[in-house]
Amino acid sequence: MHVPDGFLDAPTSVATGVVAAAAVAVALRAARHELDDRTAPRAGLVATFVFAAQMINFPVGAGTSGHLMGGALAAVLAGPWTAVLCLAVVLLVQALLMADGGITALGTNITLIGIVTVAVGWAVFVLLRRVLPKRLEMVAPAAAAGALASVPVAALLFTGLFAIGGNAPVDLAAVATAMFGWHTVIGIGEAVITGLVVASVVATRPDLVHGARPLIAERELVTRKVVPS
Amino acid sequence: MSTRRFLAVALVVSLLVAGVASYYASSHPDGLEYVAEQTGFIDSAKDSATADSPLADYQTSGVDDPRLSGGLAGVIGVLVMLVLSTGLFWLVRRREPADGRD
């Protein structure tokens, strides 16, 4: 869903640029709590993997395609603040090196793909982690649900920005319906990829999954309780 | 699996996805482009200022073979990502108290 230059007018692009810059500035401070000598290299690989995975467009019928956005995935693997930074670096490299997503649209893309998908994906994940059984097997499905929700929400937010500062006079209801519809389907792909990746990391090294930490801490607590002293 | 081994596997997977699997990705327009075509605002898109960059559109300029051109762009992208993001996270990270810096 990389927005090219020209879709949105200058004031809207400046506004999303300010939002993106502020969020990245906050994330740079807040991510310190998620990053240390051990987690920093892993987080670098999360960003790198999201970049690679975004190259894989999967068909979603009728001559259109979608690809992973990766906000929910990065948030569950590396933590939400680090995830914002992951996606910001991905989008910067894509815009500067690959001409994927516009330069003046970089703020818009960081806002939609770097902030909205992370925020929605992480919020849904945390909510589900709270209500689902406290087991590691629940981490991947909760991440997938967050991923599923994150894509159509980002698509609707794009439509909102387009309503404010779109450069073409088109039927907004049609844009909203089409954006929501297609991105719900793309969200299923997002959910499948996110679920599979998180499940494989949980299966091999659950301790490397940021979103699984409370469950691991709880499991250790339970273990200590049953061991006779 | 040791952490070192895990990270190595993650890097190899990323390189394979970007360098090899990307060739088989769908070339249909993505959801936003498709909606823009259908509802009539695709023409408001402008070429990016970096449209002439040597790796624009995930193709390496000067490399004719499409598989090699795309694969090389993907591999370069992955390596740039690895250096930039790991470098950034290393700078941002919390220093351990023993480090004496905070």
Chai-1 contact restraints between the chains, C-beta under 6 A:
chainA,res_idxA,chainB,res_idxB,connection_type,confidence,min_distance_angstrom,max_distance_angstrom,comment,restraint_id
A,M1,B,L32,contact,1.0,0.0,6.0,A-B,restraint_1
A,P4,B,A45,contact,1.0,0.0,6.0,A-B,restraint_2
A,D5,B,K46,contact,1.0,0.0,6.0,A-B,restraint_3
A,D5,B,S48,contact,1.0,0.0,6.0,A-B,restraint_4
A,G6,B,S44,contact,1.0,0.0,6.0,A-B,restraint_5
A,G6,B,A45,contact,1.0,0.0,6.0,A-B,restraint_6
A,G6,B,K46,contact,1.0,0.0,6.0,A-B,restraint_7
A,F7,B,S44,contact,1.0,0.0,6.0,A-B,restraint_8
A,L28,B,V92,contact,1.0,0.0,6.0,A-B,restraint_9
A,A31,B,V92,contact,1.0,0.0,6.0,A-B,restraint_10
A,R32,B,R94,contact,1.0,0.0,6.0,A-B,restraint_11
A,L35,B,F89,contact,1.0,0.0,6.0,A-B,restraint_12
A,L35,B,V92,contact,1.0,0.0,6.0,A-B,restraint_13
A,L35,B,R93,contact,1.0,0.0,6.0,A-B,restraint_14
A,D36,B,R93,contact,1.0,0.0,6.0,A-B,restraint_15
A,D36,B,R94,contact,1.0,0.0,6.0,A-B,restraint_16
A,A40,B,F89,contact,1.0,0.0,6.0,A-B,restraint_17
A,A40,B,W90,contact,1.0,0.0,6.0,A-B,restraint_18
A,A40,B,R93,contact,1.0,0.0,6.0,A-B,restraint_19
A,P41,B,T86,contact,1.0,0.0,6.0,A-B,restraint_20
A,A43,B,F89,contact,1.0,0.0,6.0,A-B,restraint_21
A,G44,B,S85,contact,1.0,0.0,6.0,A-B,restraint_22
A,G44,B,T86,contact,1.0,0.0,6.0,A-B,restraint_23
A,G44,B,F89,contact,1.0,0.0,6.0,A-B,restraint_24
A,L45,B,L7,contact,1.0,0.0,6.0,A-B,restraint_25
A,L45,B,A10,contact,1.0,0.0,6.0,A-B,restraint_26
A,A47,B,M81,contact,1.0,0.0,6.0,A-B,restraint_27
A,A47,B,S85,contact,1.0,0.0,6.0,A-B,restraint_28
A,T48,B,S14,contact,1.0,0.0,6.0,A-B,restraint_29
A,T48,B,V78,contact,1.0,0.0,6.0,A-B,restraint_30
A,T48,B,M81,contact,1.0,0.0,6.0,A-B,restraint_31
A,T48,B,L82,contact,1.0,0.0,6.0,A-B,restraint_32
A,F49,B,S14,contact,1.0,0.0,6.0,A-B,restraint_33
A,F51,B,M81,contact,1.0,0.0,6.0,A-B,restraint_34
A,A52,B,S14,contact,1.0,0.0,6.0,A-B,restraint_35
A,A52,B,V17,contact,1.0,0.0,6.0,A-B,restraint_36
A,A52,B,A18,contact,1.0,0.0,6.0,A-B,restraint_37
A,A52,B,V78,contact,1.0,0.0,6.0,A-B,restraint_38
A,M55,B,A18,contact,1.0,0.0,6.0,A-B,restraint_39
A,M55,B,S22,contact,1.0,0.0,6.0,A-B,restraint_40
A,M55,B,G74,contact,1.0,0.0,6.0,A-B,restraint_41
A,I56,B,A25,contact,1.0,0.0,6.0,A-B,restraint_42
A,N57,B,A25,contact,1.0,0.0,6.0,A-B,restraint_43
A,N57,B,S26,contact,1.0,0.0,6.0,A-B,restraint_44
A,F58,B,S26,contact,1.0,0.0,6.0,A-B,restraint_45
A,P59,B,S26,contact,1.0,0.0,6.0,A-B,restraint_46
A,G63,B,H28,contact,1.0,0.0,6.0,A-B,restraint_47
A,T64,B,H28,contact,1.0,0.0,6.0,A-B,restraint_48
A,T64,B,P29,contact,1.0,0.0,6.0,A-B,restraint_49
A,T64,B,G31,contact,1.0,0.0,6.0,A-B,restraint_50
A,T64,B,Y34,contact,1.0,0.0,6.0,A-B,restraint_51
A,S65,B,S26,contact,1.0,0.0,6.0,A-B,restraint_52
A,S65,B,H28,contact,1.0,0.0,6.0,A-B,restraint_53
A,S65,B,D30,contact,1.0,0.0,6.0,A-B,restraint_54
A,G66,B,D30,contact,1.0,0.0,6.0,A-B,restraint_55
A,G66,B,G31,contact,1.0,0.0,6.0,A-B,restraint_56
A,V89,B,L84,contact,1.0,0.0,6.0,A-B,restraint_57
A,V89,B,S85,contact,1.0,0.0,6.0,A-B,restraint_58
A,V93,B,V80,contact,1.0,0.0,6.0,A-B,restraint_59
A,V93,B,M81,contact,1.0,0.0,6.0,A-B,restraint_60
A,L96,B,T50,contact,1.0,0.0,6.0,A-B,restraint_61
A,L97,B,L55,contact,1.0,0.0,6.0,A-B,restraint_62
A,M98,B,L55,contact,1.0,0.0,6.0,A-B,restraint_63
A,M98,B,Y58,contact,1.0,0.0,6.0,A-B,restraint_64
A,A99,B,S48,contact,1.0,0.0,6.0,A-B,restraint_65
A,A99,B,T50,contact,1.0,0.0,6.0,A-B,restraint_66
A,A99,B,A51,contact,1.0,0.0,6.0,A-B,restraint_67
A,A99,B,S53,contact,1.0,0.0,6.0,A-B,restraint_68
A,A99,B,A56,contact,1.0,0.0,6.0,A-B,restraint_69
A,G102,B,S48,contact,1.0,0.0,6.0,A-B,restraint_70
A,I103,B,S48,contact,1.0,0.0,6.0,A-B,restraint_71
A,I103,B,A49,contact,1.0,0.0,6.0,A-B,restraint_72
A,N167,B,S44,contact,1.0,0.0,6.0,A-B,restraint_73
A,A168,B,F41,contact,1.0,0.0,6.0,A-B,restraint_74
A,A168,B,S44,contact,1.0,0.0,6.0,A-B,restraint_75
A,V170,B,T39,contact,1.0,0.0,6.0,A-B,restraint_76
A,V170,B,G40,contact,1.0,0.0,6.0,A-B,restraint_77
A,V170,B,F41,contact,1.0,0.0,6.0,A-B,restraint_78
A,A174,B,T39,contact,1.0,0.0,6.0,A-B,restraint_79
A,V175,B,T39,contact,1.0,0.0,6.0,A-B,restraint_80
A,A178,B,V35,contact,1.0,0.0,6.0,A-B,restraint_81
A,A178,B,Q38,contact,1.0,0.0,6.0,A-B,restraint_82
A,M179,B,V35,contact,1.0,0.0,6.0,A-B,restraint_83
A,W182,B,G31,contact,1.0,0.0,6.0,A-B,restraint_84
A,H183,B,G31,contact,1.0,0.0,6.0,A-B,restraint_85
A,I186,B,G31,contact,1.0,0.0,6.0,A-B,restraint_86
A,T204,B,M1,contact,1.0,0.0,6.0,A-B,restraint_87
A,R205,B,F6,contact,1.0,0.0,6.0,A-B,restraint_88
